[in-house]
Amino acid sequence: MYKPKIGDTIDALDTPSILIDLPAMEANIARLMERLAASGKKVRPHLKTVKSPHLAQKLLDAGATGCCVAKVSEAEVMAQAGISDLLITSEVAGEVKIERLLNLASNYPDVKVVVDSEAGAIALNSAISNMTDPIKLKVLLELNVGQNRAGVAPGSEALHLAQCISSLRKLHLVGIQGYEGHLQHLANDERQRLCREAMNNLCDTAKLIRGEGIALEIVTTGGTGTAEICAQFEAITEVQPGSFVFMDVAYRNAIGTLYANALTVISTVISRPVPERAVIDAGLKSLSNDMGNAEVKNEPAASYRPGGDEHGILTYSASNTALAIGARVEMIPSHIDTTVNLFDTYYGIRNGVIEEIWPILARGKVQ
Ligand SMILES: Cc1ncc(COP(=O)(O)O)c(C=O)c1O
């Protein structure tokens, strides 16, 4: 039976498989921690990228203080694996989900969640009041700092919501989140400028709320493209980047090679119908394309496009350089989060040898 094991070489792996270049990943983690250390800000990495408690633990060992997750189901996986200081960065709504959240928070009191409406806050408060053993849930107000996704408007609307949350007996308002996701992939100058504007909004609103006597312990923000800009603002207490661990083509194109591409999808050439085309076994079910196409590592003459769910097409400008049937290629994902979510297992590689095999325990955890 197919069962690659630690100590095998990469050749023992079937394809498509996810490879982590361990030295590159370790360097990315060390670099981010080192670059942010001078700012004195905490780092609460977003686990929506890595979706693995093993990697969460590595981030904590490297100096992270708590972690973020996007969904309750991700939080469940992490908490059960011992990663329990968690901020759920999306609003939780609906009876079923709220019950799931409260179950989790009953067992893991450092689970926190964002709230951006009075209705949302009241729903959480009422559900807690109906518990046999009511808890006090830690919540952060989510502010819209320009992404126009979720989040209450800065200024008086945010203050009003903060006052409402503070008046609810079962909720404990511990902070504010303002995530500028729309800026992460902008060119440097524009990213710097707009991020400063967004941070001014976040910091001013935090000040306004604090000025009304409401304590906000946490002011959290930032992704891989903006964390260092955000960290320059005094009122910010922590940043929450995620993609820096592995990087991807979209991020490399935006922020350069400060962090290395540390994850590839290894794939095999299965067909060479014409000289300038090689068909590989990685299509849309192995490489997401919501942020453009993946790139072929170390094959500059080839460009990739999906050829359907299971097929990928490499097009060669010079047909004589094309790979033979059975040859393997490493693909660099265009968007790391949506690609990782397609796989069950990470293979951590050092010097061509499998050193780690980690299940991607939170893959598919979208609830
Ligand atoms: C709320 C929030 N914080 C942080 C991040 C991490 O950003 P990145 O993966 O770009 O570093 C994300 C990513 O989508 C996010 O949604």
The ligand as an ORCA input file, in Angstrom:
! r2SCAN-3c Opt
* xyz 0 1
  C      -8.946     39.021      9.216
  C      -7.671     38.581      8.602
  N      -6.521     38.802      9.256
  C      -5.341     38.410      8.761
  C      -5.253     37.760      7.538
  C      -3.908     37.284      7.079
  O      -3.484     37.879      5.934
  P      -2.360     37.269      4.993
  O      -2.634     35.839      4.768
  O      -2.527     38.052      3.782
  O      -1.081     37.459      5.701
  C      -6.423     37.533      6.813
  C      -6.360     36.896      5.493
  O      -7.281     36.808      4.735
  C      -7.674     37.939      7.361
  O      -8.831     37.721      6.715
*
